[in-house]
Amino acid sequence: MSTVKHAARVAQGSTAFRRIARVGFVVLGLIHVIIGAIAITMAAGASGDADQDGAMEQLRNNPVGGLLLVLVATGLIALAVWQIASAFLAADPAETKKWGQRVKLFGIALAYLVVAGMALIYALGGDAESETASKTLSAVVLSAPGGVALLVVIGLSVVGVGIGFVVGGFTRGFKKLLDLPTGVARGGIVTLGVIGYFGKGIAVAVTGVLFVVAAVTQDPEKGAGLDAALRSLLELPLGGLVLGAVGAGFAIYGVFCIARARYARM
């Protein structure tokens, strides 16, 4: 473990690596802005995939799309490595809290690596449907012994993550992750964080609800991921306005991530 911790300290002590990791926040923000923009157009009646593969497709259609996708993958991989290094260096007097923090950071790193992998697939001309992957995951879990209960647990865990974002927005807990500037810029970044965390939280929570619905109905087609979660908002009263608002919040979270690239404590 000491060798691993030494490697983690070396990674975090590298100025060049830290700069690449900050690029990860920029590309993460870009992906959220694109997904949010797609959701807003869907609210207005247009078609599209408001999820990671929809964002990748939009980037690939750019004249320098392949290069952008490689940049996305590079930044996210660096950001994932940074999270893993932070997990190994996590310190807390309470052992339970320390391991809880590690699990959280490992989970974030895994999410970054999955999206980075998608970016590389699209850069090479392939396709990776996140909706299909979500349905497949639901089907595999449901087919396992105790699968219904397990999928409910997965769904509720995702809902919990979404609620965590919403709570983080209201409490402004994200401020501890940043070295905020003074003056007007400080207030602007905090406002972006509040709105962005709220929009992201709703989207994630609804995604988790769909996994629970898939478990209860034993229909893996219901657990279809982020795009399906956002589309389900259209079925609510004033669904177009709700989806538009959540999409705007999702995009604002992306802008917050871009600001975080400059002010993140790293």
C-alpha positions as protocol buffer text, in pm:
chain_id: "A"
residue {
  index: 1
  type: MET
  ca { x: 0 y: 0 z: 0 }
}
residue {
  index: 2
  type: SER
  ca { x: 290 y: 236 z: 74 }
}
residue {
  index: 3
  type: THR
  ca { x: 414 y: 193 z: -286 }
}
residue {
  index: 4
  type: VAL
  ca { x: 67 y: 274 z: -418 }
}
residue {
  index: 5
  type: LYS
  ca { x: 44 y: 578 z: -195 }
}
residue {
  index: 6
  type: HIS
  ca { x: 384 y: 696 z: -313 }
}
residue {
  index: 7
  type: ALA
  ca { x: 271 y: 666 z: -676 }
}
residue {
  index: 8
  type: ALA
  ca { x: -46 y: 856 z: -588 }
}
residue {
  index: 9
  type: ARG
  ca { x: 155 y: 1136 z: -429 }
}
residue {
  index: 10
  type: VAL
  ca { x: 383 y: 1154 z: -732 }
}
residue {
  index: 11
  type: ALA
  ca { x: 82 y: 1182 z: -962 }
}
residue {
  index: 12
  type: GLN
  ca { x: -80 y: 1454 z: -754 }
}
residue {
  index: 13
  type: GLY
  ca { x: 252 y: 1637 z: -723 }
}
residue {
  index: 14
  type: SER
  ca { x: 301 y: 1659 z: -1099 }
}
residue {
  index: 15
  type: THR
  ca { x: 210 y: 2003 z: -1233 }
}
residue {
  index: 16
  type: ALA
  ca { x: 177 y: 1871 z: -1589 }
}
residue {
  index: 17
  type: PHE
  ca { x: -54 y: 1589 z: -1481 }
}
residue {
  index: 18
  type: ARG
  ca { x: -261 y: 1829 z: -1272 }
}
residue {
  index: 19
  type: ARG
  ca { x: -311 y: 2052 z: -1577 }
}
residue {
  index: 20
  type: ILE
  ca { x: -427 y: 1758 z: -1788 }
}
residue {
  index: 21
  type: ALA
  ca { x: -668 y: 1659 z: -1511 }
}
residue {
  index: 22
  type: ARG
  ca { x: -809 y: 2012 z: -1514 }
}
residue {
  index: 23
  type: VAL
  ca { x: -873 y: 1966 z: -1887 }
}
residue {
  index: 24
  type: GLY
  ca { x: -1085 y: 1671 z: -1776 }
}
residue {
  index: 25
  type: PHE
  ca { x: -1321 y: 1911 z: -1598 }
}
residue {
  index: 26
  type: VAL
  ca { x: -1347 y: 2116 z: -1918 }
}
residue {
  index: 27
  type: VAL
  ca { x: -1442 y: 1819 z: -2137 }
}
residue {
  index: 28
  type: LEU
  ca { x: -1676 y: 1688 z: -1867 }
}
residue {
  index: 29
  type: GLY
  ca { x: -1845 y: 2027 z: -1872 }
}
residue {
  index: 30
  type: LEU
  ca { x: -1864 y: 2023 z: -2251 }
}
residue {
  index: 31
  type: ILE
  ca { x: -2041 y: 1685 z: -2246 }
}
residue {
  index: 32
  type: HIS
  ca { x: -2296 y: 1813 z: -1994 }
}
residue {
  index: 33
  type: VAL
  ca { x: -2358 y: 2129 z: -2196 }
}
residue {
  index: 34
  type: ILE
  ca { x: -2425 y: 1923 z: -2510 }
}
residue {
  index: 35
  type: ILE
  ca { x: -2658 y: 1680 z: -2329 }
}
residue {
  index: 36
  type: GLY
  ca { x: -2843 y: 1971 z: -2170 }
}
residue {
  index: 37
  type: ALA
  ca { x: -2879 y: 2144 z: -2507 }
}
residue {
  index: 38
  type: ILE
  ca { x: -3018 y: 1824 z: -2663 }
}
residue {
  index: 39
  type: ALA
  ca { x: -3267 y: 1793 z: -2377 }
}
residue {
  index: 40
  type: ILE
  ca { x: -3382 y: 2152 z: -2433 }
}
residue {
  index: 41
  type: THR
  ca { x: -3439 y: 2084 z: -2805 }
}
residue {
  index: 42
  type: MET
  ca { x: -3632 y: 1768 z: -2712 }
}
residue {
  index: 43
  type: ALA
  ca { x: -3852 y: 1978 z: -2484 }
}
residue {
  index: 44
  type: ALA
  ca { x: -3928 y: 2194 z: -2789 }
}
residue {
  index: 45
  type: GLY
  ca { x: -4031 y: 1887 z: -2990 }
}
residue {
  index: 46
  type: ALA
  ca { x: -3708 y: 1793 z: -3166 }
}
residue {
  index: 47
  type: SER
  ca { x: -3554 y: 1446 z: -3170 }
}
residue {
  index: 48
  type: GLY
  ca { x: -3218 y: 1344 z: -3028 }
}
residue {
  index: 49
  type: ASP
  ca { x: -3038 y: 1133 z: -2768 }
}
residue {
  index: 50
  type: ALA
  ca { x: -2985 y: 1329 z: -2447 }
}
residue {
  index: 51
  type: ASP
  ca { x: -2711 y: 1109 z: -2306 }
}
residue {
  index: 52
  type: GLN
  ca { x: -2340 y: 1043 z: -2335 }
}
residue {
  index: 53
  type: ASP
  ca { x: -2352 y: 873 z: -2674 }
}
residue {
  index: 54
  type: GLY
  ca { x: -2569 y: 1155 z: -2808 }
}
residue {
  index: 55
  type: ALA
  ca { x: -2301 y: 1400 z: -2696 }
}
residue {
  index: 56
  type: MET
  ca { x: -2028 y: 1187 z: -2854 }
}
residue {
  index: 57
  type: GLU
  ca { x: -2217 y: 1179 z: -3183 }
}
residue {
  index: 58
  type: GLN
  ca { x: -2244 y: 1558 z: -3179 }
}
residue {
  index: 59
  type: LEU
  ca { x: -1870 y: 1590 z: -3121 }
}
residue {
  index: 60
  type: ARG
  ca { x: -1788 y: 1340 z: -3395 }
}
residue {
  index: 61
  type: ASN
  ca { x: -1992 y: 1539 z: -3647 }
}
residue {
  index: 62
  type: ASN
  ca { x: -1753 y: 1831 z: -3594 }
}
residue {
  index: 63
  type: PRO
  ca { x: -1485 y: 1875 z: -3866 }
}
residue {
  index: 64
  type: VAL
  ca { x: -1219 y: 1793 z: -3605 }
}
residue {
  index: 65
  type: GLY
  ca { x: -1444 y: 1552 z: -3419 }
}
residue {
  index: 66
  type: GLY
  ca { x: -1191 y: 1270 z: -3394 }
}
residue {
  index: 67
  type: LEU
  ca { x: -934 y: 1498 z: -3233 }
}
residue {
  index: 68
  type: LEU
  ca { x: -1193 y: 1639 z: -2993 }
}
residue {
  index: 69
  type: LEU
  ca { x: -1298 y: 1289 z: -2887 }
}
residue {
  index: 70
  type: VAL
  ca { x: -937 y: 1188 z: -2819 }
}
residue {
  index: 71
  type: LEU
  ca { x: -900 y: 1505 z: -2612 }
}
residue {
  index: 72
  type: VAL
  ca { x: -1217 y: 1416 z: -2422 }
}
residue {
  index: 73
  type: ALA
  ca { x: -1085 y: 1067 z: -2350 }
}
residue {
  index: 74
  type: THR
  ca { x: -742 y: 1195 z: -2242 }
}
residue {
  index: 75
  type: GLY
  ca { x: -887 y: 1453 z: -2005 }
}
residue {
  index: 76
  type: LEU
  ca { x: -1132 y: 1209 z: -1848 }
}
residue {
  index: 77
  type: ILE
  ca { x: -868 y: 939 z: -1803 }
}
residue {
  index: 78
  type: ALA
  ca { x: -641 y: 1190 z: -1631 }
}
residue {
  index: 79
  type: LEU
  ca { x: -930 y: 1304 z: -1412 }
}
residue {
  index: 80
  type: ALA
  ca { x: -1010 y: 940 z: -1326 }
}
residue {
  index: 81
  type: VAL
  ca { x: -647 y: 875 z: -1228 }
}
residue {
  index: 82
  type: TRP
  ca { x: -658 y: 1187 z: -1012 }
}
residue {
  index: 83
  type: GLN
  ca { x: -969 y: 1056 z: -833 }
}
residue {
  index: 84
  type: ILE
  ca { x: -804 y: 717 z: -780 }
}
residue {
  index: 85
  type: ALA
  ca { x: -492 y: 884 z: -640 }
}
residue {
  index: 86
  type: SER
  ca { x: -712 y: 1090 z: -408 }
}
residue {
  index: 87
  type: ALA
  ca { x: -884 y: 771 z: -294 }
}
residue {
  index: 88
  type: PHE
  ca { x: -555 y: 610 z: -190 }
}
residue {
  index: 89
  type: LEU
  ca { x: -451 y: 928 z: -9 }
}
residue {
  index: 90
  type: ALA
  ca { x: -787 y: 974 z: 164 }
}
residue {
  index: 91
  type: ALA
  ca { x: -740 y: 1027 z: 536 }
}
residue {
  index: 92
  type: ASP
  ca { x: -993 y: 1041 z: 815 }
}
residue {
  index: 93
  type: PRO
  ca { x: -971 y: 953 z: 1186 }
}
residue {
  index: 94
  type: ALA
  ca { x: -1278 y: 732 z: 1141 }
}
residue {
  index: 95
  type: GLU
  ca { x: -1190 y: 426 z: 932 }
}
residue {
  index: 96
  type: THR
  ca { x: -1550 y: 388 z: 811 }
}
residue {
  index: 97
  type: LYS
  ca { x: -1561 y: 743 z: 677 }
}
residue {
  index: 98
  type: LYS
  ca { x: -1223 y: 699 z: 509 }
}
residue {
  index: 99
  type: TRP
  ca { x: -1336 y: 389 z: 322 }
}
residue {
  index: 100
  type: GLY
  ca { x: -1668 y: 552 z: 240 }
}
residue {
  index: 101
  type: GLN
  ca { x: -1475 y: 838 z: 79 }
}
residue {
  index: 102
  type: ARG
  ca { x: -1259 y: 590 z: -109 }
}
residue {
  index: 103
  type: VAL
  ca { x: -1559 y: 402 z: -247 }
}
residue {
  index: 104
  type: LYS
  ca { x: -1711 y: 731 z: -362 }
}
residue {
  index: 105
  type: LEU
  ca { x: -1391 y: 841 z: -538 }
}
residue {
  index: 106
  type: PHE
  ca { x: -1344 y: 501 z: -701 }
}
residue {
  index: 107
  type: GLY
  ca { x: -1704 y: 518 z: -826 }
}
residue {
  index: 108
  type: ILE
  ca { x: -1650 y: 863 z: -975 }
}
residue {
  index: 109
  type: ALA
  ca { x: -1329 y: 742 z: -1141 }
}
residue {
  index: 110
  type: LEU
  ca { x: -1509 y: 443 z: -1292 }
}
residue {
  index: 111
  type: ALA
  ca { x: -1778 y: 671 z: -1436 }
}
residue {
  index: 112
  type: TYR
  ca { x: -1510 y: 891 z: -1595 }
}
residue {
  index: 113
  type: LEU
  ca { x: -1335 y: 587 z: -1742 }
}
residue {
  index: 114
  type: VAL
  ca { x: -1659 y: 454 z: -1893 }
}
residue {
  index: 115
  type: VAL
  ca { x: -1726 y: 785 z: -2069 }
}
residue {
  index: 116
  type: ALA
  ca { x: -1361 y: 803 z: -2178 }
}
residue {
  index: 117
  type: GLY
  ca { x: -1396 y: 457 z: -2330 }
}
residue {
  index: 118
  type: MET
  ca { x: -1706 y: 569 z: -2518 }
}
residue {
  index: 119
  type: ALA
  ca { x: -1516 y: 871 z: -2651 }
}
residue {
  index: 120
  type: LEU
  ca { x: -1238 y: 647 z: -2785 }
}
residue {
  index: 121
  type: ILE
  ca { x: -1492 y: 413 z: -2949 }
}
residue {
  index: 122
  type: TYR
  ca { x: -1655 y: 708 z: -3126 }
}
residue {
  index: 123
  type: ALA
  ca { x: -1315 y: 852 z: -3220 }
}
residue {
  index: 124
  type: LEU
  ca { x: -1237 y: 523 z: -3397 }
}
residue {
  index: 125
  type: GLY
  ca { x: -1565 y: 535 z: -3587 }
}
residue {
  index: 126
  type: GLY
  ca { x: -1762 y: 295 z: -3368 }
}
residue {
  index: 127
  type: ASP
  ca { x: -2082 y: 332 z: -3171 }
}
residue {
  index: 128
  type: ALA
  ca { x: -2166 y: 265 z: -2807 }
}
residue {
  index: 129
  type: GLU
  ca { x: -2530 y: 293 z: -2707 }
}
residue {
  index: 130
  type: SER
  ca { x: -2554 y: 379 z: -2337 }
}
residue {
  index: 131
  type: GLU
  ca { x: -2928 y: 307 z: -2348 }
}
residue {
  index: 132
  type: THR
  ca { x: -2861 y: -47 z: -2470 }
}
residue {
  index: 133
  type: ALA
  ca { x: -2593 y: -90 z: -2203 }
}
residue {
  index: 134
  type: SER
  ca { x: -2840 y: 19 z: -1932 }
}
residue {
  index: 135
  type: LYS
  ca { x: -3104 y: -224 z: -2056 }
}
residue {
  index: 136
  type: THR
  ca { x: -2848 y: -504 z: -2074 }
}
residue {
  index: 137
  type: LEU
  ca { x: -2735 y: -432 z: -1718 }
}
residue {
  index: 138
  type: SER
  ca { x: -3097 y: -447 z: -1601 }
}
residue {
  index: 139
  type: ALA
  ca { x: -3154 y: -776 z: -1783 }
}
residue {
  index: 140
  type: VAL
  ca { x: -2836 y: -935 z: -1643 }
}
residue {
  index: 141
  type: VAL
  ca { x: -2915 y: -827 z: -1288 }
}
residue {
  index: 142
  type: LEU
  ca { x: -3278 y: -944 z: -1312 }
}
residue {
  index: 143
  type: SER
  ca { x: -3169 y: -1286 z: -1437 }
}
residue {
  index: 144
  type: ALA
  ca { x: -2944 y: -1339 z: -1133 }
}
residue {
  index: 145
  type: PRO
  ca { x: -3068 y: -1496 z: -806 }
}
residue {
  index: 146
  type: GLY
  ca { x: -3227 y: -1218 z: -603 }
}
residue {
  index: 147
  type: GLY
  ca { x: -3199 y: -997 z: -910 }
}
residue {
  index: 148
  type: VAL
  ca { x: -3516 y: -799 z: -844 }
}
residue {
  index: 149
  type: ALA
  ca { x: -3397 y: -692 z: -499 }
}
residue {
  index: 150
  type: LEU
  ca { x: -3047 y: -620 z: -631 }
}
residue {
  index: 151
  type: LEU
  ca { x: -3179 y: -400 z: -913 }
}
residue {
  index: 152
  type: VAL
  ca { x: -3395 y: -213 z: -662 }
}
residue {
  index: 153
  type: VAL
  ca { x: -3084 y: -152 z: -452 }
}
residue {
  index: 154
  type: ILE
  ca { x: -2895 y: -28 z: -761 }
}
residue {
  index: 155
  type: GLY
  ca { x: -3184 y: 199 z: -855 }
}
residue {
  index: 156
  type: LEU
  ca { x: -3218 y: 339 z: -504 }
}
residue {
  index: 157
  type: SER
  ca { x: -2841 y: 395 z: -491 }
}
residue {
  index: 158
  type: VAL
  ca { x: -2861 y: 599 z: -812 }
}
residue {
  index: 159
  type: VAL
  ca { x: -3157 y: 790 z: -668 }
}
residue {
  index: 160
  type: GLY
  ca { x: -2945 y: 856 z: -360 }
}
residue {
  index: 161
  type: VAL
  ca { x: -2667 y: 999 z: -577 }
}
residue {
  index: 162
  type: GLY
  ca { x: -2920 y: 1227 z: -745 }
}
residue {
  index: 163
  type: ILE
  ca { x: -3057 y: 1342 z: -409 }
}
residue {
  index: 164
  type: GLY
  ca { x: -2698 y: 1403 z: -299 }
}
residue {
  index: 165
  type: PHE
  ca { x: -2651 y: 1642 z: -591 }
}
residue {
  index: 166
  type: VAL
  ca { x: -2972 y: 1827 z: -505 }
}
residue {
  index: 167
  type: VAL
  ca { x: -2876 y: 1854 z: -139 }
}
residue {
  index: 168
  type: GLY
  ca { x: -2525 y: 1963 z: -239 }
}
residue {
  index: 169
  type: GLY
  ca { x: -2680 y: 2240 z: -445 }
}
residue {
  index: 170
  type: PHE
  ca { x: -2901 y: 2366 z: -164 }
}
residue {
  index: 171
  type: THR
  ca { x: -2627 y: 2347 z: 100 }
}
residue {
  index: 172
  type: ARG
  ca { x: -2358 y: 2472 z: -139 }
}
residue {
  index: 173
  type: GLY
  ca { x: -2143 y: 2181 z: -27 }
}
residue {
  index: 174
  type: PHE
  ca { x: -1953 y: 2196 z: -355 }
}
residue {
  index: 175
  type: LYS
  ca { x: -1777 y: 2512 z: -233 }
}
residue {
  index: 176
  type: LYS
  ca { x: -1534 y: 2298 z: -32 }
}
residue {
  index: 177
  type: LEU
  ca { x: -1408 y: 2152 z: -361 }
}
residue {
  index: 178
  type: LEU
  ca { x: -1307 y: 2494 z: -492 }
}
residue {
  index: 179
  type: ASP
  ca { x: -1069 y: 2778 z: -421 }
}
residue {
  index: 180
  type: LEU
  ca { x: -1324 y: 3045 z: -504 }
}
residue {
  index: 181
  type: PRO
  ca { x: -1225 y: 3394 z: -617 }
}
residue {
  index: 182
  type: THR
  ca { x: -1358 y: 3705 z: -448 }
}
residue {
  index: 183
  type: GLY
  ca { x: -1612 y: 3954 z: -575 }
}
residue {
  index: 184
  type: VAL
  ca { x: -1873 y: 3907 z: -845 }
}
residue {
  index: 185
  type: ALA
  ca { x: -1702 y: 3598 z: -991 }
}
residue {
  index: 186
  type: ARG
  ca { x: -1746 y: 3414 z: -663 }
}
residue {
  index: 187
  type: GLY
  ca { x: -2121 y: 3474 z: -657 }
}
residue {
  index: 188
  type: GLY
  ca { x: -2154 y: 3376 z: -1023 }
}
residue {
  index: 189
  type: ILE
  ca { x: -1973 y: 3044 z: -977 }
}
residue {
  index: 190
  type: VAL
  ca { x: -2176 y: 2960 z: -666 }
}
residue {
  index: 191
  type: THR
  ca { x: -2499 y: 3036 z: -854 }
}
residue {
  index: 192
  type: LEU
  ca { x: -2390 y: 2809 z: -1140 }
}
residue {
  index: 193
  type: GLY
  ca { x: -2318 y: 2537 z: -886 }
}
residue {
  index: 194
  type: VAL
  ca { x: -2655 y: 2564 z: -711 }
}
residue {
  index: 195
  type: ILE
  ca { x: -2858 y: 2552 z: -1033 }
}
residue {
  index: 196
  type: GLY
  ca { x: -2633 y: 2293 z: -1196 }
}
residue {
  index: 197
  type: TYR
  ca { x: -2631 y: 2055 z: -903 }
}
residue {
  index: 198
  type: PHE
  ca { x: -3009 y: 2076 z: -882 }
}
residue {
  index: 199
  type: GLY
  ca { x: -3059 y: 2002 z: -1254 }
}
residue {
  index: 200
  type: LYS
  ca { x: -2803 y: 1721 z: -1257 }
}
residue {
  index: 201
  type: GLY
  ca { x: -2951 y: 1573 z: -940 }
}
residue {
  index: 202
  type: ILE
  ca { x: -3302 y: 1552 z: -1083 }
}
residue {
  index: 203
  type: ALA
  ca { x: -3177 y: 1382 z: -1400 }
}
residue {
  index: 204
  type: VAL
  ca { x: -2973 y: 1127 z: -1206 }
}
residue {
  index: 205
  type: ALA
  ca { x: -3254 y: 1059 z: -957 }
}
residue {
  index: 206
  type: VAL
  ca { x: -3508 y: 994 z: -1233 }
}
residue {
  index: 207
  type: THR
  ca { x: -3260 y: 754 z: -1396 }
}
residue {
  index: 208
  type: GLY
  ca { x: -3247 y: 562 z: -1069 }
}
residue {
  index: 209
  type: VAL
  ca { x: -3626 y: 556 z: -1046 }
}
residue {
  index: 210
  type: LEU
  ca { x: -3640 y: 387 z: -1387 }
}
residue {
  index: 211
  type: PHE
  ca { x: -3413 y: 109 z: -1259 }
}
residue {
  index: 212
  type: VAL
  ca { x: -3652 y: 57 z: -968 }
}
residue {
  index: 213
  type: VAL
  ca { x: -3946 y: 48 z: -1211 }
}
residue {
  index: 214
  type: ALA
  ca { x: -3759 y: -208 z: -1423 }
}
residue {
  index: 215
  type: ALA
  ca { x: -3712 y: -422 z: -1111 }
}
residue {
  index: 216
  type: VAL
  ca { x: -4072 y: -397 z: -991 }
}
residue {
  index: 217
  type: THR
  ca { x: -4215 y: -471 z: -1336 }
}
residue {
  index: 218
  type: GLN
  ca { x: -3932 y: -719 z: -1412 }
}
residue {
  index: 219
  type: ASP
  ca { x: -3899 y: -545 z: -1748 }
}
residue {
  index: 220
  type: PRO
  ca { x: -3536 y: -457 z: -1828 }
}
residue {
  index: 221
  type: GLU
  ca { x: -3656 y: -231 z: -2110 }
}
residue {
  index: 222
  type: LYS
  ca { x: -3768 y: 18 z: -1844 }
}
residue {
  index: 223
  type: GLY
  ca { x: -3414 y: 68 z: -1714 }
}
residue {
  index: 224
  type: ALA
  ca { x: -3302 y: 256 z: -2023 }
}
residue {
  index: 225
  type: GLY
  ca { x: -3065 y: 517 z: -1880 }
}
residue {
  index: 226
  type: LEU
  ca { x: -3036 y: 896 z: -1887 }
}
residue {
  index: 227
  type: ASP
  ca { x: -3206 y: 963 z: -2221 }
}
residue {
  index: 228
  type: ALA
  ca { x: -3512 y: 762 z: -2120 }
}
residue {
  index: 229
  type: ALA
  ca { x: -3516 y: 935 z: -1782 }
}
residue {
  index: 230
  type: LEU
  ca { x: -3521 y: 1278 z: -1943 }
}
residue {
  index: 231
  type: ARG
  ca { x: -3785 y: 1173 z: -2195 }
}
residue {
  index: 232
  type: SER
  ca { x: -4004 y: 1047 z: -1910 }
}
residue {
  index: 233
  type: LEU
  ca { x: -4025 y: 1404 z: -1781 }
}
residue {
  index: 234
  type: LEU
  ca { x: -4231 y: 1491 z: -2090 }
}
residue {
  index: 235
  type: GLU
  ca { x: -4510 y: 1272 z: -1949 }
}
residue {
  index: 236
  type: LEU
  ca { x: -4548 y: 1501 z: -1647 }
}
residue {
  index: 237
  type: PRO
  ca { x: -4790 y: 1798 z: -1640 }
}
residue {
  index: 238
  type: LEU
  ca { x: -4615 y: 2081 z: -1824 }
}
residue {
  index: 239
  type: GLY
  ca { x: -4358 y: 1817 z: -1919 }
}
residue {
  index: 240
  type: GLY
  ca { x: -4198 y: 2032 z: -2187 }
}
residue {
  index: 241
  type: LEU
  ca { x: -4125 y: 2307 z: -1938 }
}
residue {
  index: 242
  type: VAL
  ca { x: -3998 y: 2057 z: -1681 }
}
residue {
  index: 243
  type: LEU
  ca { x: -3765 y: 1890 z: -1932 }
}
residue {
  index: 244
  type: GLY
  ca { x: -3647 y: 2228 z: -2059 }
}
residue {
  index: 245
  type: ALA
  ca { x: -3569 y: 2342 z: -1705 }
}
residue {
  index: 246
  type: VAL
  ca { x: -3384 y: 2021 z: -1618 }
}
residue {
  index: 247
  type: GLY
  ca { x: -3195 y: 2037 z: -1948 }
}
residue {
  index: 248
  type: ALA
  ca { x: -3094 y: 2395 z: -1875 }
}
residue {
  index: 249
  type: GLY
  ca { x: -2980 y: 2292 z: -1528 }
}
residue {
  index: 250
  type: PHE
  ca { x: -2780 y: 2006 z: -1677 }
}
residue {
  index: 251
  type: ALA
  ca { x: -2610 y: 2247 z: -1919 }
}
residue {
  index: 252
  type: ILE
  ca { x: -2543 y: 2495 z: -1638 }
}
residue {
  index: 253
  type: TYR
  ca { x: -2378 y: 2213 z: -1443 }
}
residue {
  index: 254
  type: GLY
  ca { x: -2152 y: 2176 z: -1745 }
}
residue {
  index: 255
  type: VAL
  ca { x: -2060 y: 2545 z: -1730 }
}
residue {
  index: 256
  type: PHE
  ca { x: -1989 y: 2498 z: -1359 }
}
residue {
  index: 257
  type: CYS
  ca { x: -1754 y: 2208 z: -1442 }
}
residue {
  index: 258
  type: ILE
  ca { x: -1568 y: 2431 z: -1687 }
}
residue {
  index: 259
  type: ALA
  ca { x: -1530 y: 2694 z: -1413 }
}
residue {
  index: 260
  type: ARG
  ca { x: -1419 y: 2417 z: -1176 }
}
residue {
  index: 261
  type: ALA
  ca { x: -1129 y: 2345 z: -1412 }
}
residue {
  index: 262
  type: ARG
  ca { x: -987 y: 2681 z: -1307 }
}
residue {
  index: 263
  type: TYR
  ca { x: -1078 y: 2682 z: -939 }
}
residue {
  index: 264
  type: ALA
  ca { x: -1079 y: 2315 z: -830 }
}
residue {
  index: 265
  type: ARG
  ca { x: -861 y: 2228 z: -533 }
}
residue {
  index: 266
  type: MET
  ca { x: -605 y: 1992 z: -683 }
}
